[in-house]
Amino acid sequence: MISVEPIRDRDKIKEIEAKLAALTTDIGRKQYLLFEIGIYLARRISDMIVMRVGDIRGREVFIIREKKTKKRIELPIPQELQKIVRQRLKGMADDEYIFQSRQRDPKGRITHISRKTAYNYVQAIKEIGDLGYPFACHSLRKTFGYHYYMRTRDIAMLMDLFNHSKESITLIYIGIAIDEKRRALMKWKY
């Protein structure tokens, strides 16, 4: 399995945000929201695709029981994300899925997009951003972690957010360990 990378360049993040914000289709709106929620809240795709409008719109705190760990998490919603959510979810009811599928479940009810569809959205984001490295769903979460760590150096907070038990796991996960390896080996000579 190939390890995916975070977006390390802040200018690249801004470029991708601008391109996604300019998309006017329903799929474009979902791609934009997936990107923004992913890099601001650092949740797994399995937790994001089941989000409903009322889980995040008009709230200062996002509360979730993680699908993978079953742990209850409370996260402050940054003001910038609150603004994006207000703009992009206007006209949607609180009980609607943010990432609503065009498909129906066997009983005819509206459901959320699948993990595969979310992956396809992320691959479209990779293309939009012209990212030439392994990039997939976890890259959004890793992007948050990478930039949070680079600004704060608060590894304990990231370990808590990601539910990791060791600093080394978190540093590897967000791509810091590979950056340090690259720096060390680039200067190596005999």
N, C-alpha and C positions, 0 to 999 in steps of 0.2 A: 504494500500500500504506500503510495506516494504521500509524503507530508506536504500539506498546503502552507502557504505563506500569508503573512499579514501584508497590508499595504503600508509600507514604511514611510513613503513620501507624502507629507501633508498636502502639498500642492496637487498631487495626483488624486487625493481624496476630494479636494475642492473641485477639481476638473470633472470627476465622475459625478459628484453631486449636481453640478450645473447641467451636465448632459442629461442626467436622469430627470431632473426637475423640469426640463424642457419637453419631455415626452408627454403627449396628450392622450394616449390610449389608456384603456383600463389596465392592460398588462403593464404599460409604462408606469402607471401610478403605483401598482403593486411592486414593481421592481424598485422604484424609488423608496417606497416605505420599507421594504425588506432591507435595503441597504442602510437606511437611516436608523431604523430600530435595531438592526444588527450591530452597527458600530457604536450606537449610544448606550444600549442596554446589555450588550454582550450575552445574549441568550442563545441557546441552541435552536436550530431550525425547527426541531420537533416541538419546542415550546412557543416559537413565534407563529407558526402557521395556524395554531388553534386560538390565537388572540382574537378577542372580540373588541369592537369599537369602544364599548363602555369600560374595558379593562384599562384603557390608557387615556382616552379623550377626557379632558376636564379634570384630570387627576394629577397630583403632585408625586404620588407614590404608586409604583406598579407592584402588585402582589401576585405571586404565582407559586404553584406547587410544581416543581420541576418534574417532568415526565421521567427522566432517567434516574434521578436520585431520590425522588419523592419528598425532597426537602422543600419547606416553605421559604420563599425568598421575598424580601421587600426591598425594592430599589427606588431611590428618588429618580424622577423623570426630569432630565435636564430641560431648562427653559427653551433651548433651541429646538429640542425634539417636541416639546409641547406645542410650539408654534407651528411646526411642520404638520403635526397631527391635526391641529385645528383646521388648517388650510386644506389638507388632503382628504380628510374624512368628513368634510362638510356635507350635509344631506344624508348621511348614513345613520341608521338607527343604532342605538347602543348594543342591541343583541346581535347585530350582523357581524360576521367574520370580517376582519380587516383584509384577509387574503382569501376572499370568497372564490370558490370554484364555479365554473360554468356547469360542472357535473352535478348530479343529484345522487343522494344515497338510495338504497333499494326501496325506501318508503317515500321517495320523491322529495325529500327535504334538501334544502341548500346546505352544502358542506364547505369545508375549507379546502384549499389546494393541497395536493399531496407533497411529500418530501421530494419526489422526483421532479415535480413542477417547480418547486422552490430551487432545486439544484439547477434546473434549466434557466431560471431567472438569474441565478448567480453567474452562470456561464455567459449569459447575455451581458451582464455587468462587466465581466472579465473582458469581453470583446469591446464593449463601449469604452472601457478604460485602457484598452490596448495593453493589458497586463501579460507580460511574457514569462510568467512563472506559474507554478502550480497554485491554483486559486479555486476554492470551492466554498461550501457553506460555512465551514469552521473559520474560513479566512476573515469573515466579518467579526466574529468573536475575538479572534486573534488580533485583528487590527485595533480594536478597543484596548486590549491588554497591552499591546506593544506601545501605543502612544501614552496610555496611562502610566506605564512603568517609566518611559523615557522622560515624562514631565515630573513625576513624583518620586520615583525610586521606591515606592511603597509596595514591596513584594508581599507583605502580610495581607494587605487589602485585596490584592489580586488573588492570592491563594484562597481567601475567604469567598470572593465573588465566583471563582471557578470551582470551588470545592476541591482544591488540590491539597494533598497532605504534606508535600515537600516543596521547598523553594526551587530546587533543581527541576522538578516537573514543570512548574510554572514558567521558569526561564526558558526551558526547551520549548514548551507549548507556544509561547508568544514570539519565539524566534530570536531571543537575545543570545542564547547559547551559541547558535550557529553564526551570529554576527561576530561574537567574540572569537570563535574559531577562525573565521575568515580573516579577521584583523591580525590574529597571531600568525597564521600561515602565510599571509601576503608578504610579510616582512622577513620570512624565514630564508636564510641562505647559509651555505657552508663556506 
